[in-house]
Amino acid sequence: MKNITASILLLALVGCGGSSEGDSESGSIADNGGTVIDSGNEFNPGGTPSNPGLVSFVKKNEINVDAFENYFTLNLEKDSKVYISALLELGMKTLDKTRCRSSTVEESGFIRVDSIGVACDHRVVLDLKAGQHSINFEYPRSNYGYFTIDAVANNQRTILTENGSGGLPSTPRKISFTENNEINKDLNNNYFAYEGKAGDKLFLNSYLEESIPVLMLTRCRSGAGEDSSAIGFSINEGPYSCTENIEYELPEDGTYLFHVFYMAPSDVTYPVPGYFRADVQYAQ
């Protein structure tokens, strides 16, 4: 085990100075563009370059086999950090990702924002200005699936009550110390929060559907937990731990954001689900 040093970004909570127990998963939710819809079980289709579809923050946004149908428009009221997570039916060949990253073409990328290639992978986090943005997807080998999206303005997040599931970047859930905490295949749903005192020590142990080989953990560490091989736990959006388990002592009082991120150990990569157990040793 190792302590992770992370720069401390105390989270600005929505509302009063405490955490909110409201849950955006219940009731009707205002979607991108102001349309009010109910739950997001139905796929939201994209459009063509001349007639893109409006991205949905509630529904799963479809990634079509036909890349010509994978154009979306994103409208932001404020400057925001935007989180995009794709789940692909065929996974993604490591060789395809390597070739994409080695390209010197500016437009190269499986995820493109405002016509610029920004990601050769399943996931990207971007700082975008207020206004309208274009997003399109083109994965090799006619890959298909869906993506989810979330946005956080001014680092404002609503902390949801713990229930053993993760939350979105904008609505992380409190870590549960009584239930298993789910590690979701959708990387946007693996955000957790802990509010505590300086000296509190957290113990987080992952139990994954596929074990991560030592070689992958070593590669992650060689990139300081920040490159394309990064896996494990990230604290306050710092580098990933490159481990399946961590011990972390809070250096200051405050609210800490945790993200859990594991990829499959094979030539075809895809997010690995599972769960983690948590315990806390409170400061004396």
Secondary structure, 3 states (H helix, E strand, C coil): CCCCCCCCCCCEECCCCCCCCCCCCCCCEECCCCCEECCCCCEECCEECCECEECCCCCEEEECCCHHHCEEEEEECCCEEEEEEEEECCCEEHHHHHHHHHCCCCCCCCEEECCEEEECCCEEEEEECCEEEEEEECCCCCCCEEEEEEEECCCEECCECCCCCCECCCCCEECCCCCCEEECCCHHHCEEEEEECCCCEEEEEEEECCCCCHHHHHHHHHCCCCCCCCCEEEECCCCECCCCEEEEECCCCEEEEEEEECECCCCEECECCEEEEEEEECCC
